[in-house]
Amino acid sequence: MIKNTLGKGLSIFMLLAVFVLSGASNKDVFKVLDDKGSALNIRTPAWVQAYLAGGNAAVEKLEQYKEKYCFVVLVSDTNKDYAVSSAHDMSKVRNEIQNASFAGARIEADWWQLVKHKKTTLYRAFTLWVREK
C-alpha cells in the first residue's frame, strides 16, 4: 500500500492492489503485445503511463486528477475476462483498504494490456478509481 497525505496532515492509506501471477513488479520489463486501444489506434492513456512510472501519486499529479484522490487497481492474469472483472470489483477493493473512507469512489477509467514478461504472456487490467477531494 502507498501512504498518501491528504490536506491538513490527515494521513490515509490508498490502495495499490497488485495481483501478479508471474510475481513480476511494474519495474520489470514488459513488452506490450496488444491493448484496449490498438484496434482503433488509441494510445495508452496518460494515467496508465503515470501509474506505471510512479504509482498513484503520479496519477494525482496529472492536471485532470489534481482535485481527486486516485487509486489504481492492477490485476494480472492469463485470462483477460477474469483480470478485467476483478479490477472492477469494488468489494475486493474495499477488503484491501485500511484506515480510509471511500464513500463516493467510482470508476473513472479502465485499460487493459496483453504483455509478455520473460516467457509468460498475460493480461494486465488497470482500473482507475477516484473520489473527489
Residue pairs with C-beta under 8 A, 6 or more apart in sequence:
1 13
1 14
1 15
1 16
1 96
1 98
2 13
2 14
2 16
2 55
2 56
2 57
3 11
3 12
3 13
3 14
4 11
4 12
4 13
4 14
4 56
4 57
4 60
4 69
5 11
6 12
6 69
6 133
7 133
11 99
12 69
12 99
12 100
13 97
13 98
13 99
13 100
14 56
14 69
14 70
14 71
14 97
14 100
15 71
15 73
15 93
15 96
15 97
15 129
16 55
16 56
16 71
16 72
16 74
17 73
17 74
17 75
17 92
17 93
17 96
18 25
18 26
18 74
18 75
18 76
19 74
19 75
19 76
19 77
19 86
20 74
20 76
21 76
21 77
21 78
21 122
22 76
22 117
22 118
22 120
22 122
24 30
24 117
24 118
24 120
26 52
26 74
28 117
29 117
30 113
30 115
30 116
30 117
30 124
31 115
31 116
31 117
32 44
32 113
32 114
32 115
33 114
33 115
33 116
33 121
34 113
34 114
35 44
35 111
35 112
35 113
35 114
36 42
36 110
36 111
36 112
36 113
37 43
37 44
37 111
44 111
44 113
45 109
45 111
46 62
47 59
47 62
47 65
47 70
47 72
47 109
47 128
48 111
48 126
50 58
50 59
50 61
50 62
51 58
51 59
51 72
51 74
51 126
51 128
54 61
55 72
56 70
56 71
56 72
59 65
59 70
59 72
59 128
60 66
60 68
60 69
60 70
65 130
67 132
67 133
68 108
68 130
68 131
68 132
68 133
69 130
69 131
69 132
69 133
70 108
70 128
70 129
70 130
71 128
71 129
72 126
72 127
72 128
72 129
73 87
73 92
73 93
73 126
73 127
73 129
74 87
74 124
74 125
74 126
75 82
75 83
75 84
75 86
75 87
75 124
75 125
76 83
76 122
76 123
76 124
76 125
77 83
77 86
77 122
77 123
77 125
78 121
78 122
78 123
79 123
80 112
80 114
80 123
80 125
83 112
83 122
83 123
83 124
83 125
84 110
84 112
84 123
84 125
86 92
86 125
87 110
87 125
87 126
87 127
88 107
88 110
88 127
90 105
90 129
93 102
93 105
93 129
94 102
102 129
102 131
103 131
104 131
104 132
105 129
105 130
105 131
106 129
106 130
106 131
107 127
107 128
107 129
108 128
108 129
108 130
109 127
109 128
110 125
110 126
110 127
110 128
111 125
111 126
112 123
112 124
112 125
112 126
113 123
113 124
113 126
114 121
114 122
114 123
115 121
115 122
115 123
115 124
